[in-house]
Structure formats: structure tokens, C-alpha cells
Amino acid sequence: MITYRCGKCGKVVEIDSERMGIKCPFCGSKIFYKERPPTARKLKAR
């Protein structure tokens, strides 16, 4: 299972990647954003 956030209602939804036809069970939206851990990256300036 992969965790996504619904683009319409903002609720966190766990979706099975094996299924086709992904839809939010709360509002019916088909737009999702992948949840990513809050990690800060350090880059060296040139």
C-alpha cells in the first residue's frame, strides 16, 4: 500500500498499487499527491 493525499478533500488515503481505477473513498476525486517524508537537503554552493 502507498499513502497519497487527496487533491480535493485533503484526506490521507492508502491505495493498493495493483488496482486500476483509483478514486478517493471520501469525496470521489481522482487527483492525488504522493506523501513524501519531510527531509531537508543540504547543497553546497559553488
N, C-alpha and C positions, 0 to 999 in steps of 0.2 A: 504494500500500500504506500502511496505517495501522498503527502499533505499539500493541499492547494488552498488558496483563499479566493472566495467567490468575488468576482469583479462588481457585482451588483449589490449584494447584501452584506458582503464583508465577512461572512462566517467561514470558519475553517472546515474544510471538507476533506476526508480521506477517500481517495479514488483508486480503485484497482486498475492498474495499467493494462491488464489483459482485456478489459471491456472496451467495446466501441461505444459510441453514443454517450458522451459524458454530459451530465446535467446536474445542477445543484438541487439537492433534495428539499431545500428550504424555499427557494424562490423560482426555480426553473431556469435560471440563467445558464448559458453555455460558455461564459467568459471566466477564465480562471487565471490566477497568478501563482507561480510556484513559490512556496515558502522557502526562504533561504535563511541560514543562521546569521545573526548579526556579528560578522567578523570584520575587523578593521585591517586594512592592508597598509603596510609601510613601503613607500617607494623612495629610492634615492634620487635626489635632484642631480641633474648633470651640470 
